[in-house]
Amino acid sequence: MKTEQRRGAVSSAPAATANSAAGGARIPRQQLWVEEPAGRRRMPDPVRRSAVRAVLIMSLTIIQAMVAFLCTLAGSWPAFPMVLSSVGSTVVATWSVLDVWVTRQVWNQRNGVVSVPSSSARQLRRERRRARRAARAAQRDDARIRRRGAESLSRA
């Protein structure tokens, strides 16, 4: 019991000196993991699914091509079938990469691109809208003036 108390007293002594050295204030511990905002938006689920599929297919194709190359160097019997299947896998890998591109395009067409408030396209649309409103207002004013002028002439 006394040894436990002594150990506790000994182990707490450096902490007490560290606290007193800092003027009694505790030094904040740095966090191990700090969340930072993402630089890009997250990919939509269908696009992410096809991208993961493409990465897996491409990695298997590269492994298969490497094995075919090593079998060819060793002169073993599976070299020819492996080379043929590597050519087929290359075609499938190319198709899967095109699938990512097509899926992304389809998703953008169906769901639209998320517009950012500082977008230059949005700014141009605002300016065009203002110009159209001003043109319509000017036409209404011209029509009003013509009607007033025509009415005053007929009364005289």
Disulfide bonds with the S-S distance in Angstrom:
none
